[in-house]
Amino acid sequence: MFKLIESVQASWRAVNAPHLVSPVQAGARFEHGQLIERPEGIAA
């Protein structure tokens, strides 16, 4: 398991915006780094 994690670690990307993790988990969409607002009448 250690070797597997070690080999994949090179391709992992660090989270450089931890304040955006919870909106993404809640279903927010981003395009080109900008938050995409959805109209109020449309449910996810």
A tleap script that builds the chain and sets N, CA, C and O, in Angstrom:
source leaprc.protein.ff14SB
mol = sequence {
  NMET PHE LYS LEU ILE GLU SER VAL GLN ALA
  SER TRP ARG ALA VAL ASN ALA PRO HIE LEU
  VAL SER PRO VAL GLN ALA GLY ALA ARG PHE
  GLU HIE GLY GLN LEU ILE GLU ARG PRO GLU
  GLY ILE ALA CALA
}
set mol.1.N position { 0.818 -1.176 0.000 }
set mol.1.CA position { 0.000 0.000 0.000 }
set mol.1.C position { 0.876 1.260 0.000 }
set mol.1.O position { 0.573 2.243 -0.677 }
set mol.2.N position { 1.961 1.210 0.768 }
set mol.2.CA position { 2.850 2.364 0.841 }
set mol.2.C position { 3.407 2.728 -0.533 }
set mol.2.O position { 3.437 3.903 -0.900 }
set mol.3.N position { 3.839 1.742 -1.281 }
set mol.3.CA position { 4.406 1.996 -2.616 }
set mol.3.C position { 3.353 2.567 -3.564 }
set mol.3.O position { 3.668 3.426 -4.387 }
set mol.4.N position { 2.127 2.108 -3.461 }
set mol.4.CA position { 1.041 2.627 -4.287 }
set mol.4.C position { 0.817 4.112 -3.992 }
set mol.4.O position { 0.743 4.925 -4.913 }
set mol.5.N position { 0.712 4.456 -2.732 }
set mol.5.CA position { 0.511 5.857 -2.345 }
set mol.5.C position { 1.705 6.702 -2.764 }
set mol.5.O position { 1.545 7.823 -3.246 }
set mol.6.N position { 2.879 6.167 -2.580 }
set mol.6.CA position { 4.095 6.889 -2.950 }
set mol.6.C position { 4.136 7.183 -4.449 }
set mol.6.O position { 4.563 8.267 -4.845 }
set mol.7.N position { 3.707 6.255 -5.279 }
set mol.7.CA position { 3.745 6.463 -6.726 }
set mol.7.C position { 2.656 7.441 -7.190 }
set mol.7.O position { 2.861 8.177 -8.155 }
set mol.8.N position { 1.515 7.455 -6.519 }
set mol.8.CA position { 0.419 8.350 -6.909 }
set mol.8.C position { 0.641 9.761 -6.388 }
set mol.8.O position { 0.117 10.723 -6.949 }
set mol.9.N position { 1.401 9.884 -5.341 }
set mol.9.CA position { 1.614 11.181 -4.697 }
set mol.9.C position { 2.162 12.238 -5.655 }
set mol.9.O position { 1.876 13.423 -5.484 }
set mol.10.N position { 2.926 11.843 -6.636 }
set mol.10.CA position { 3.519 12.788 -7.588 }
set mol.10.C position { 2.458 13.496 -8.427 }
set mol.10.O position { 2.679 14.617 -8.886 }
set mol.11.N position { 1.305 12.848 -8.630 }
set mol.11.CA position { 0.283 13.454 -9.474 }
set mol.11.C position { -0.818 14.160 -8.676 }
set mol.11.O position { -1.710 14.764 -9.272 }
set mol.12.N position { -0.773 14.097 -7.355 }
set mol.12.CA position { -1.776 14.771 -6.533 }
set mol.12.C position { -1.556 16.260 -6.554 }
set mol.12.O position { -0.424 16.734 -6.645 }
set mol.13.N position { -2.636 16.988 -6.470 }
set mol.13.CA position { -2.548 18.444 -6.444 }
set mol.13.C position { -2.923 18.930 -5.048 }
set mol.13.O position { -3.893 18.457 -4.456 }
set mol.14.N position { -2.161 19.862 -4.538 }
set mol.14.CA position { -2.433 20.404 -3.210 }
set mol.14.C position { -3.668 21.288 -3.253 }
set mol.14.O position { -3.939 21.939 -4.262 }
set mol.15.N position { -4.408 21.309 -2.167 }
set mol.15.CA position { -5.566 22.196 -2.064 }
set mol.15.C position { -5.024 23.566 -1.685 }
set mol.15.O position { -4.554 23.772 -0.566 }
set mol.16.N position { -5.095 24.507 -2.636 }
set mol.16.CA position { -4.554 25.836 -2.365 }
set mol.16.C position { -5.649 26.864 -2.087 }
set mol.16.O position { -5.373 28.062 -2.024 }
set mol.17.N position { -6.881 26.405 -1.923 }
set mol.17.CA position { -7.991 27.288 -1.574 }
set mol.17.C position { -8.939 26.541 -0.630 }
set mol.17.O position { -10.062 26.207 -1.010 }
set mol.18.N position { -8.489 26.285 0.584 }
set mol.18.CA position { -9.309 25.489 1.502 }
set mol.18.C position { -10.657 26.119 1.819 }
set mol.18.O position { -11.580 25.413 2.225 }
set mol.19.N position { -10.794 27.432 1.642 }
set mol.19.CA position { -12.077 28.099 1.900 }
set mol.19.C position { -13.126 27.757 0.842 }
set mol.19.O position { -14.308 28.037 1.041 }
set mol.20.N position { -12.714 27.157 -0.283 }
set mol.20.CA position { -13.658 26.789 -1.341 }
set mol.20.C position { -14.091 25.324 -1.281 }
set mol.20.O position { -14.938 24.899 -2.066 }
set mol.21.N position { -13.522 24.554 -0.363 }
set mol.21.CA position { -13.843 23.132 -0.292 }
set mol.21.C position { -15.307 22.921 0.084 }
set mol.21.O position { -15.990 22.122 -0.556 }
set mol.22.N position { -15.804 23.620 1.106 }
set mol.22.CA position { -17.183 23.398 1.539 }
set mol.22.C position { -18.209 23.823 0.495 }
set mol.22.O position { -19.206 23.117 0.345 }
set mol.23.N position { -18.038 24.946 -0.256 }
set mol.23.CA position { -19.010 25.243 -1.319 }
set mol.23.C position { -19.040 24.164 -2.408 }
set mol.23.O position { -20.108 23.843 -2.929 }
set mol.24.N position { -17.893 23.614 -2.747 }
set mol.24.CA position { -17.844 22.561 -3.765 }
set mol.24.C position { -18.549 21.307 -3.251 }
set mol.24.O position { -19.270 20.650 -4.002 }
set mol.25.N position { -18.349 20.977 -1.996 }
set mol.25.CA position { -19.036 19.826 -1.412 }
set mol.25.C position { -20.540 20.043 -1.392 }
set mol.25.O position { -21.307 19.084 -1.483 }
set mol.26.N position { -20.974 21.307 -1.272 }
set mol.26.CA position { -22.397 21.629 -1.236 }
set mol.26.C position { -23.017 21.664 -2.633 }
set mol.26.O position { -24.233 21.807 -2.766 }
set mol.27.N position { -22.185 21.533 -3.683 }
set mol.27.CA position { -22.720 21.466 -5.037 }
set mol.27.C position { -22.484 22.707 -5.883 }
set mol.27.O position { -23.041 22.812 -6.975 }
set mol.28.N position { -21.675 23.650 -5.412 }
set mol.28.CA position { -21.388 24.854 -6.190 }
set mol.28.C position { -20.587 24.478 -7.436 }
set mol.28.O position { -19.791 23.539 -7.417 }
set mol.29.N position { -20.813 25.230 -8.527 }
set mol.29.CA position { -20.081 24.995 -9.773 }
set mol.29.C position { -19.148 26.161 -10.049 }
set mol.29.O position { -19.507 27.321 -9.850 }
set mol.30.N position { -17.950 25.840 -10.509 }
set mol.30.CA position { -16.972 26.851 -10.890 }
set mol.30.C position { -16.561 26.607 -12.326 }
set mol.30.O position { -16.355 25.461 -12.726 }
set mol.31.N position { -16.437 27.678 -13.112 }
set mol.31.CA position { -15.898 27.604 -14.473 }
set mol.31.C position { -14.809 28.648 -14.597 }
set mol.31.O position { -15.033 29.830 -14.336 }
set mol.32.N position { -13.643 28.210 -14.994 }
set mol.32.CA position { -12.494 29.094 -15.171 }
set mol.32.C position { -12.216 29.888 -13.896 }
set mol.32.O position { -11.821 31.053 -13.960 }
set mol.33.N position { -12.423 29.258 -12.739 }
set mol.33.CA position { -12.138 29.892 -11.465 }
set mol.33.C position { -13.225 30.817 -10.947 }
set mol.33.O position { -13.054 31.428 -9.892 }
set mol.34.N position { -14.337 30.938 -11.660 }
set mol.34.CA position { -15.429 31.817 -11.239 }
set mol.34.C position { -16.633 30.983 -10.815 }
set mol.34.O position { -16.974 29.999 -11.471 }
set mol.35.N position { -17.272 31.378 -9.722 }
set mol.35.CA position { -18.463 30.697 -9.242 }
set mol.35.C position { -19.613 30.958 -10.198 }
set mol.35.O position { -19.882 32.106 -10.552 }
set mol.36.N position { -20.292 29.897 -10.617 }
set mol.36.CA position { -21.442 30.005 -11.515 }
set mol.36.C position { -22.695 30.008 -10.657 }
set mol.36.O position { -22.997 29.022 -9.984 }
set mol.37.N position { -23.419 31.110 -10.682 }
set mol.37.CA position { -24.667 31.224 -9.925 }
set mol.37.C position { -25.783 30.587 -10.725 }
set mol.37.O position { -25.841 30.739 -11.945 }
set mol.38.N position { -26.678 29.869 -10.044 }
set mol.38.CA position { -27.820 29.328 -10.750 }
set mol.38.C position { -29.055 30.137 -10.363 }
set mol.38.O position { -29.141 30.659 -9.252 }
set mol.39.N position { -29.992 30.234 -11.271 }
set mol.39.CA position { -31.224 30.970 -10.985 }
set mol.39.C position { -31.970 30.364 -9.799 }
set mol.39.O position { -31.904 29.155 -9.575 }
set mol.40.N position { -32.670 31.190 -9.048 }
set mol.40.CA position { -33.359 30.741 -7.840 }
set mol.40.C position { -34.408 29.672 -8.116 }
set mol.40.O position { -34.601 28.790 -7.279 }
set mol.41.N position { -35.091 29.716 -9.255 }
set mol.41.CA position { -36.184 28.793 -9.543 }
set mol.41.C position { -35.742 27.393 -9.933 }
set mol.41.O position { -36.573 26.487 -9.994 }
set mol.42.N position { -34.462 27.191 -10.197 }
set mol.42.CA position { -33.977 25.899 -10.667 }
set mol.42.C position { -33.395 25.126 -9.497 }
set mol.42.O position { -32.493 25.609 -8.813 }
set mol.43.N position { -33.905 23.934 -9.269 }
set mol.43.CA position { -33.392 23.068 -8.198 }
set mol.43.C position { -32.246 22.220 -8.750 }
set mol.43.O position { -32.209 21.895 -9.937 }
set mol.44.N position { -31.332 21.876 -7.880 }
set mol.44.CA position { -30.156 21.083 -8.298 }
set mol.44.C position { -30.521 19.647 -8.514 }
set mol.44.O position { -29.662 18.838 -8.866 }
savepdb mol mol.pdb
quit
